[in-house]
Amino acid sequence: MLTKGYAAWFLGAIFGVVGIVYLLLNTGTSGFDPAGATMLIILGIAMTFAFLIILRGSREL
């Protein structure tokens, strides 16, 4: 079982990995568009940061 700190990193890593996979597989008919991958990666970073701040504030980390 993951501790809460590791759960926060795991949550962010999921979005980061999905963003990287999306970036690598992004070969549509309209050309290369990295905006979706960038937003997924930034979302993962933001969720990790927010989750860690909330856990630190509640003294559960």
Secondary structure, 3 states (H helix, E strand, C coil): CCCHHHHHHHHHHHHHHHHHHHHHCCCECCECCCHHHHHHHHHHHHHHHHHHHHHHHCCCC
